[in-house]
Amino acid sequence: MEERKVLLSVKDLDVKFRVRGRILTAIRGISLDIYENESIAIVGESGSGKSVFTKTFAGMLDSNGYIDRGSVIFNDPELSDTSVKLSGRAWSAIRRTAAKLDGSAKYEHGAEIYKQILELESERKRKATLSEEEDKRISDEIHDLEYQRTEANNLKQTFDPKKEKDKIREITAEVERLEKAIKEAQENREKLIKEHKQALDQDTEYNKRYQERMAELKADYAKACAEPVTDEQKARDLALAKEFYLSTGRYGTIKRNKCINALVKNTVKAMKLGVDLSEDGERDSLYPEGVLRCRILDEDETKLHGTCINDMAKIRDPGDWSQIRGKRIATVFQDPMTSLNPIITIGKQITSVILKHQDCSEIEARARALELMKKVGIPNAENRFDDYPFQYSGGMRQRIVIAIALSCRPKILICDEPTTALDVTIQAQILKLLKDLQKEYEYTIVFITHDLGVVANIADRVAVIYAGQIVEVGTVEEVFYDPRHPYTWALLSSLPQLTQKDTELFSIAGTPPSLYNKITGDAFAPRNPHCMKIDTLLEPPMFKVTDTHYAKTWLLDPRAPKIEKPEIIRNTHEKLIQAFNI
């Protein structure tokens, strides 16, 4: 198989939202590699997590959303290339950092003893507070009561004060009852903690053993840490100090110092635990949110040069996002009218993006904008340059949105259902335009849609998402002609083009699960007509079908019964070619 370069690598991604005092997990452990110059379609029902997934690597999550776990590595050499000049002040900062690390390197000699001290302290804390089971039980109880109170208050706002006074009195009494129950649960927690602490204070034999053992460990630890720091440790600390400076070189002095202090603090903590700081993976863990690690490639007395690991799950700085969003990753949304400013001319909207991200004059920006307008098929571009969006048809407005997205030659073009608001004829034109421009501009298309007809025409690969997880991924031929997950079967069966005359259209029974709750087993199990007992108990792994085709279903386990895909999607090759003109 041809070796392709991974442009975007998503690993174990969890995305959550804070909604009315509860946590909604919209993306659950997604891992996916997206390659250079490919077209990959993200498909699934509404609410499955398609748009949220792509917003994570465009930096467009809503304010109540956050990445809880995982990484999103963007392998763009131009964006990753980093260098900083080494002035006298810079060298002073590096030496100060190295001196701080040298002063703490002694802790590495006593790391094993330090771990024993921490374990002894942890054991005592566990005895003085609630057990994990008790804490979880009470926390879950309080959380559930708080949710009920929030829902009751929301319901109360819907009642008419003039006509529904009785309902308001009832719901007010319910809110008061819930508040009283929450207070009692909290008091019960405090009471139990107090009882545990009193029991520990009265256990004189345990306390004596604890004090003796702690004194012994502290004496051994002081002796171990008295050993001198080696030359190897000092050389490593200087290398770390240089890497810290390179990684924070794009910031101003105040922010750089703040980030370096955080890095030093994390490094000292790692030293105390005996972490092997020569390991690349361990060094990655030193970097807090918002600070991207840069590896040094070469250096001299005047400059440090390296490559940055663009983990977009860690980016918090607006300046970092401005180098990515629009410039390296662009988005085409489904409604062109809401994507364009109605009171600014078309030409101005294109040139403003070019001027923001590229070093050029207004005359050059105008020339590039006109060239783009011609590329996307706007007739008589010079005369239409100063028109307003309302003077363009829906299809032409979408072409302008595509021109704006391509104005900075992005590496990834996210198309979020860009043909939904257009009629069928214009849809075909826009899809052809995207594919034709891809050959010239060499970008990767990430196409979000629930229209499998669009997928058949534009995609090289397909990733099927259900309840925030990728349940099947493969080439478009594999997913269309050899689907393996029951959800993919159901999506394909829903295609009207595959239905015979005078037969009932297929629909997927049931509704997707609530993403507020923890999902046990296979999320699709309640809607799966082929559900097995294991589907309700254990989450399936991602089974390999071919080198490019994977599906997350227990039906692929060798021990599972052999189940044929539905009759309607067998031998679909000729039907799909005829229906979608593939």
N, C-alpha and C positions, 0 to 999 in steps of 0.2 A: 504493500500500500504506500502511496506517495506521502512523504513526510511533509507535514504542513506546520507552519509557525503558529503557535498559540498567541493570539493577540490579547485576549482577556481570559483570565483564569479565576473562576469563582469556586471557593472551597467552603463547605459546611456553613453556608450563610443562613443566619436567622435574623429576620426583621420583625420588630414588634411595634405596636401602637398603644398609646395610653388613651383609653376611651371611657369616659364616665367612671373613673376610679377603677377600671379593670384593664387588664393587659390582653390585647389581641395579637396573636402570633400569625402574621400574614405570610411569612416565608419561613419554611421549616426545613433547615438542613440541605439546601440546594447546593449541588456541586455541578459545574458545567464549564467546559473549555470552548471558547469561541475563537475560530481561526481567521487568519488574514484573508481578505477578499472573498469570503464565503457569504451566502445568504442563509440565515437560520431563522425559522419561524417559531414563535412561541405561541402555542394554541391552548385553548381551554375555555370553559364556561366563564361567564361574567362573575367576577369576584374570586376567581381561582388564584390570583396573584401575579398575573402577567405584567401589568403595568408597574406594580410595586417592585417587582424584580428588576426591571430595567431602570427604574428611577434610582435604585441604589448605586448604579455606576454612572449616573448622570448628575448625582448630587441634588436630586429634586424631591426627596422625601418631604412629606408634610411636617410641620413643626412638632407634631405629637408623635412622629415616627422616629425610630432609631435602629441602628444595627447592633444587635445584642451579641452576636458571635459570628466568626468566620472572616474570610479575607476575599478581596476583589482586586487581583493584581492586574494592572494594565501594563503590558509589555510594549511600550513605545520608546524606542531608543532615543529619539529626538527629545521627548519630554523627560526622559530619565537622565540625560547627560547633565552633569552638575559640576561646577568648579567655583572655588573661592580664592581670592588673592590673600597672600599671607604678608600682612604688614607687621611692623614691630608690635602694634597693639594686639594683633591676632596671635602672634607667637606667645605674647605674655598671657593671653587668655588660655591658650592650649597648655602652657606649662603650669598654670594655676590649677587647671582641671586635673592634669597628670599628678600633681603633688597631692591633691585631695584623694585620688585613687590610691596612690602609694601609701598614704597614711592609713588607709582602710584595708590594704591587701593582707595585713597581718592576720585579719580575722579568718582568712582561708585556712590557716594552719589548724584552727580549732573548730572547723565546720562540723565535724561529726559530733563533737561534744555539745556544740550549740544546738544541734538538732535534738539531742537527748534532753537538754534544758527546756526547749520548747514543748516537747512531748510531755514532760513532767508537769509543766505549767498548764498545758491543755487538759491533762487528766484532772487536775484540781478544779479547773473552771467548769468542766463537765459535771463534776460532783456538786458544784455550788449553784447550778442552774437546772433548767428543764432538760429532759432527755430529748433527742431528736423527734421521737414519736409524739411526746407530749406537746412540744413546741409546734409541730406541724398540725396536730389536731386542733389546738386552740387558735392558731393563726388562720387555718381554713374556716373555722367557725366564725371568727371575727370578720374575715373577708366576705363570707357569704352574707352575714347580717348587714354589712356596710353596703353591699351591692343591692340587697332588698330595700334598704333605706333610700338609696339613690333612685331606684326605680319607682318607689312610692312617691317621692318628692316630684319626680318628673310627671307621674300620672296626675298628681294634685294640680299641676299647672294647666292641665287640659280641661279641668272642670270649670263650668260657668258659675261665678260667685253668686249670681242672681237666681239661677234656676236649679243649681245642684248643690245646695247647702248641705243636705244630708250626706252626700257622697264626700264632700270636703271634710265634714266632721269625722266620718269614718276613716278616711285616709290619714287625717291628722292624728287620730288615736293610734292608728297602725304605726305611723312614724315615731310617735312617742314610745310605743311598746318596743320597737326595734332599737331605739336609742338606749332605752333602759337595758335591753338584752346585751347590747355592745358594751355598755359600762360594766355590767356584771361579769362578762367574759374577760374584760381587761383586768378587773379586780381579782378574778379567780387566777389569772396568770401571775399577778404580783404575789398573791397569797402562796401559790405553789413554789415560786422562786424563793420566797422567804423561808418556807419550811425546809427546802433543800439546803439553804445556807446555814440555818440553825443546826441541822443534822450534821453538817460538815464541821462546824465550830465545836460541836460536842464530841467529835470522834478524835480523842486525844492521841490514841495510838497511831492513827493514820497521819495526823499532823506532825508527830514527832519524827516518823519515818521520812516524811516529806522534807522537813527542815534539814535533817542529816544528809539526805541524798542530794538536795539542792546545794548545800555548802560544799560537799565533795565535788560535784560537777563544776561549780564556779571556780574552785581552786585549780582544778585540772585545766579549765578553759583559759584562765589567766596565764598559766604556765605555757600552754601551747601558743598563745598569741604573743608571747614575749620573743619568739623566734624572729630573726631578722628577715626583712623582705628581700627576695632574691632578685638578681639582675634580670632574669626572665620575666618576672612579674612587672618590674619597672618598664621594660621594653613593651610589654603588652599594654600597660596602662597608658603609655605615650601614644601607642597606636589607637587605643580607644578614644583618647582625648582629641586626636586629630579627626577621627571619624565623627565624633560628636560635633565638632566645629563645622565640618563639611555639611553634616545633616541639617544644621541650623543656620547655615550661612546666608540663606535668602531672607532671613528675618532681620528686623532692626535690632539694635543693641539690647534694649530692655527685654524684648521677647526672647532673643537668643540666649541671654543669660538665664532667664527663667526656665527655658527648655533644657539647657545644659545642667542646671541645678537638679531638675527632675530626673535627668538621665543619671547623674552622679548618685542621687539617692537610690534609684533602682539598682544601680551597679553595686553599691555598698551592701544592699540587702541580699543581692545574689552572691556576693563574696562571703557573707556570713553563713549562707546556706551551702557553700562549697560548689556552686554552679561552675561548670567548665566554660569559661568565657572565651576559649579558643574555638568553641563550636559555633558555627554560623547561626543555627537555629536558636541557640541560647542568647546570642547577641540581639536577634530580632525581638525577643521578649523584653529587652530592656527599654524599648521605645514606647512611651505613653501615647495615648490617643492624640492625634493632631501632629505628631512628629514622625516624618517618614525617614526611614534609615537610608543612608547613602554609603555604599561600599567604595573604598579608595582604590582606584585603578593605577594611578601614578602620581608622583609628587616631586617637587623640588623646593628650594628655599623660598620661592616667590608664589607658589600656587599649589593647591590641592585639587585634584581632578578625580571624579568618580561617577558612579551610576546610582540613581535613586530607585528604590523599590517602591513603585507607585501602588501602594495598597489603599484603594479608595474607600475601604471600610474605615480607615483611620483618619481620613482627611477631615479637618474641622475649620481650617483657615479659609476665608473667602478668597484670598489671593491665590491659594493653591487651586481652588475650584475654577477661578477665572482663566487659568491656564489650560483647563481640561474642557469645561462645559462650553460648547459653541465652537471652540478652536480644535479640539481633538475628538470630542464626542458631541454630535448634534442630533436634534430630535425634530421629526415631522409629526405634528399632532393631527387628530382626525378631523377637526373642524377648522378649515382655513380662515374663516371669518373671525374667530376668536384668537387665532394665532397672529393676525395682523392688526396693527393700530389703525382704526378707521379714520383718524384725523391727520395722519402723516402719509405723505406720498410714497408710492411703491419704491421709487428709486432711492429715496432717503432712507427707507427701512433696510434696504440691502447695503447701501454704502456705510451706514452707521455701524453695522456689524463688521464690515471689512476694516474700517478705520480703527475700531476698538481692538481687533486682534492682530492686525498686520501693520507693518511700518510702511506707510505709503501716504501720498498726498491725496487731496480730494479729487483732483483730476484723474489720478491713477485709479482711485476707488470707483469713480464713475465709469471709467473704461472697463474695469473688471465686472462691474454690475451689469453693464450693457451686454458684455460677452456672456455672462451667466443667463441673462434673460433670453438671449438667442439660443443658448444651449438647451434650456428647458422648454423651448418651443413657443415663446411669446412673439407673435407677428408684429412687425413694425415697432421694434423695441424702443428706438429713439423717441418716437412720438408718444409711446405709452409710458415712458419713464417717469413723468411727472403726474400721472393719473393717481387717483385715490382707489383704495380697495373696492369701494362700492361700484366702480366703473368696470370691474373685471367680473367675469362669470366665475362660478364655483370651481370649475376645473382649472381656469387660469390662475385663480387665487392660490390653489394648491400647488401649482407649478412655481409660483413666486415663493411660497413657503419652502419648497425644495431648493430653490435657488439660494435663499438665505441660509439654509442649513449647509449647503455645499460651498458657501462663499469663502470659507477658511480651509477648504480641503481636509475635512475631518477623516479620521481613521475608521470611526464607527458611526453609522447613520441609523438611529433608532426610529422606526416607522410605527407609530402607535395608531393602528387602524386608520391609515391616511386616506382610504378610499370609502369609508363608511358613509360619509355625507354626500357622496357623488353617485350619479346614475351609472348603470352598468357599462355603457359605452365609454364614458370618461374614466371609469375604473381601469379598464383595459389599457387606455392610453397612459395613465399615470404609472401603472405597473411596468409597462414597456419602457417608459422614460427612466424609471429607477434602475432597471436592469441595463439599459444602454449606457447610462451615465456611470454605472459601476465599472464597466470595462474601461472607461476613459479615466475616471478619478481614482480607481482602485481602492474603494472603501468596502468595509464589511457592513452588510445590512442585517439588522436585528428587527424582524417584522413581527409585530404583535397583532394577532387577529383571532377571531373565532370562525372566520369564513374559510373552510377547507378548500374551496375553489381557488381562492387567492394563494393559498399555500402551494397548491399543485402547480401554479404558474410561476411563482417567484423563488421558491425555496430550494436550497441544496440539502439542508437538513431540517428536521423538525424536532422540537422538544415539547412534549405534552405535559401541561401542568394541571394538577388537581389538588385542591386544599393546601396550596402553598408548597407543594413538592413536585419535582419532576418525576413522573411515573413511567415515561417512555421517551427515549431519544434514539434517533437513527436518521439515515438518509431518507429523502422524501419517498423514494421507491420502497424502502423497507417498511416505513410507517403506513403507507397507503396500501401496499400489496401484501405485506406480511406482518400486520399488527399483532402484538402479543398481549397487551394489557386490556382487560375487560372495559376499562373506561375509553380507550382508543376505539375498541369495537363499537361502543355505544355512540361515540362522536361520529364515526364513519357511517353507522347505520342511520343517523339522523339526516344524512344528505338527501334532499328531495330528489336529486338527479338519479339516485340509485333505486328509487321506489318504482315499482311496476304500476301500470295504469289500473285504476279502480281498487288500489290497496291503501290501507291506512298508514299515514306517516308515523314513523317511529319517534318516540320521545323517551328521554331517560327518566325513569321513575324516581321519586323522592327528591330530596334537596341536599346540597352540600352540607357537611358538618359545621357546627359553630366553632370558629377558631379562637373563641374565648376559652374553651375547655381543652384539657389535655386529651389528645386523641390516642386511644389504645388500639394497636393492631393496624390493619389497612384502613385508611380513611374512606376508601370507596366501598368497603364491605357492606354497609347497610343498603346500598343501591345495586350491589352486584348479584345478579341472578345465579352466579356460579360460586357464591361465597362458601368457604369451608370454615371449619371451626378455628383453624389456626389464624385465619384472617381477622378474627375478633380478639385474638390474644396477643399476637406478635406482629410487629411491623416487618414487612418483607424487605430483604436486601435488594440491591440492584443486580439482577441476573444478566449475564452476558449471553446474547444471542449470536452476534457476530462481532468482529473487531470494531464495527461502527454502530451496532444496534444493541441497546440495553433496555430492559423493562423491569419495573418494580412490582412484581406479582408472584405470589406463592404458586401460581399455576405452572411456573417454569421450574419449580423444584422437581428433581427426578422422582420424588415420592408421590407427587400430586397426580390425581387422575387425569387422563388425557381428555381434554375438552376441545371440541371443534369450534372455530369462530362462527358467528351467526351466518345463516344462509345468504342473507342480503349482501354481505360484503365478501363473499367468495367469488373468485373469478371476476374481480372488478376492473381488470386492466382495460378492456375494451370500453366499458361503460364510462370510466373516468376520462379516457382519451376523447371520447365523443362528447361528454358533458362539459369538459373544461378546455377542450382544444389544446391539450398539453403538447 
